[in-house]
Amino acid sequence: MLQKKSKKIIIYFFMFILIGTLNNKNLTEKNFFRVGDISIKGLDKKDDFELKNNLKFLESGNIFFLNKIEINKIIYSNSLIENYFITKKYPSSLLVEINKTNFLAIIKKDNELFFLGSNGKLIKKINNEINLPFVFGNFENKNFFELKKIINETGFDYSNIKNLFFFKSGRWDIETKDGLLVKLPKDELKKTLEIYLNFISENKNEKIDIIDLRQPDKIIING
């Protein structure tokens, strides 16, 4: 008798679910999986508000079918952003996690100072407390990033660089915070910087103002 009652309860339960599902079909289609909340993580209040406002077009849209092209366009219009990730919190929330670009250098353009970000974009300099190398000369971003990559690979202390000078010939000079000017050739930069590091390690107690490495297999110093 008890088993029969249990079976009836189970049957009634599933009938209730089925009827409820049919009666609320339209409600489900309208509200389930529609974006209702967007959260931003990784930006300050001002940029957070601006980005959230620009992404309002996603609200009420289907969480499964986001317009990635438009999202990219809006998010990467902010030069502070390196990359981002979107986490879908079902059924109706989005979390946009922002990774900010790293400031690598300072350049002057049209009489204004800018940070050069690791994303290759220029950000107007408003913070005077950040200590970075100044870059002089008419260079392309790829010129700078090629040099930066080699500096990282050789173990040259980037934080000890005061100024970088780019010349029309395509070569660089590096001035350190210690007042040492290193003249580099256009080619074989990695090999040249390795030679410099070995030389400076062996002569760390010497007073040297200029190291000229522009000629192959030659080190010309000026103390």
N, C-alpha and C positions, 0 to 999 in steps of 0.2 A: 504493500500500500504506500509505503514511504517512497519507494523507488518510482512509482507512477507519478506521485506528486512532484518529485524532483524533475522528472522528464518533462512534465507540463510546464514547470517554471522555466526551464531552459528553452522550451519551444516558444513560450510567450515572450521571453527576453529577446530572442532573435527576431520575432515578428515585430516587436517594438522598435528595434534597431532598423529593420528594413523599412517600416512605415515612416519612421523619422527621417531616414535618408531620402526617401522619395519625396516627402513633403517639403524638405529643406534643400532640394536640389538647386534651385535658383540662388538661394542664399549662399550656398557653398561655392558656386561658380563665381559669384561676385566678390566674396571676401577672402576665401582661402587662397594662399600663395600670391597675394597682392602685397607689394612692398608698402609697408606702413610706417617704418621707422628706419632712419639712416644715422649711424653713429660714425664719427671720425676720430681716429686715434693717431697722434703723432704731430699735430700742428698746434700753434698757439691759438688763443681765442679768436683773434681777428681772422686768421686764415681758415680756421675751423668753420666759423660762421659763413664766410664767403663761399667755401667749397660746398658746404651743406646746402646752401641756397642755390648754387649752380647745379646741384644734383637733384633738385626737387622734381625734375621731369621723370625721375624713376618712380616716384611715389604713385601708388595705385597701379603700376605696371606689374606684369607677372614676374615673380622672382626667378623663374627658370629661363626667361628670355630677356636678358639685359642687353642693352645696346652698347657693346664693348667699344666700338669705334668712337661713339660720342663720349663715352666715359673717359677714354684715353685722351681725347682732345681737350676735355674740360680739366682733367687732373694735371696733365702735363703742361697746361698753359701757365701753371704756377712754377716759376723757375727754381723754387726752393726744393722741389720734389725730385728725388732720385728714382724711386719706384714705389709701387703700392700693391697691396693684396686685398681682395674682397672676400670676406667670409659670409656665407649665407646662413642665417639663423632661422630655420624654418619654424613657423610657416611664413613669416612676413617681415623679417628684420635683416638689415645689411650692416656689417661692420667693415669700414674702409680703414685699413692700417697703412699709414704713410711712413716711408723712410726718407728722411731729408738728405739732400746732397751734402757732401763734405766740401768745405771751402779749402781750396788748394793754394791760391795765390791772389795777389791784388794787381789790377791793371788800371791804367788811366785811359779813358776814351771820351772824346769830346769834352775835355776838361772836367770830367767826373770820374770818381773812383768806383771800381766794381770788384766784387769777389768773382773769381773764376771757380765754378763748382765742378765736382767730379762728374756731373752730368753734362759738362760741356757748355753750360749756360752761364750768362753773366747776371749777377745779383747786385743791385745797387748797395754800396757799402754804407751802412748806418751804424755799425758797431766798431768803435775805435780800439776796443780791448783785444781784438783778435790779432795775433802777431803772425804774419805770413810773409813769404818773399814777395817783393815787387818784381813784376816782369816788364821789361822795357823792349821796345822794338815792334816792328810790324810783322807779327807772326800769326800763323794759323793755329787753331786749337790742336790739330794733329801734331804740329811741331812740338808744342808743349807736352802733350801726353806721351809722345815717343820718348822725350827726355825724362819725364817723370817715371816712366816704366823702367828705364835703364837705371836711373838713380835707385829705385827700389830694389832692383835685381842685384846691384853691386854692393848694397849696404851703405852707400853714401848717406850721411846724416842730413836728411832733408830739413829737419828742424833747425839746423845750423846755417841754412842759406839765408842771406840777407837780400840779395838781388840776383836776378837772372837777366842777361842781356842777349837778345837775339839779333843777328846781323843778316843783311840782305843775301850774303853768300850761303846762308842756311846753317851757320854754326852758332854755338852758344859760348858765353863766358859765364862763370859762376863766381859771385862774390860771397864769401862766408861772413858770419857775424864777427869772426876774429880778425877781419880786415884782409884776408887772403883772396887774391884774384886768380882764378883758374881759367886759363885760355884753352878752349877745347877745339879739336878739329871738326870738320863737317862729318866725316865718316869714322867708323869703328869706335863709336862713343863708349860702348861697354868695355872694350879692351883698354881704352885710354883711361877711363875712370878707375879701373882695377889697377893700372900702373900707378896712377896718382895715389890711391889709397895705400898701396905698398910703400911708395916713396915717402909719403907723409908719416907713415907708421915708423919707418926707420930713421926719420929725421924730425921727430916730434919736438925736440928741444932746440931746433934751429929757428932763427928769426927769418921768415920768408914772407915777402910781400906779394910776389907774382910767381906763378908757375905756368910756363908756356909749354903746352903739349901739342901745338899745332903741327909740328914736323914729326914725321914717322920715326919712332925709335929714338927720340931725343927729348930730353927734359932740360929746359932752359929756365933758370931761376934768377930772381932778382930779390936780394935781401935788403 
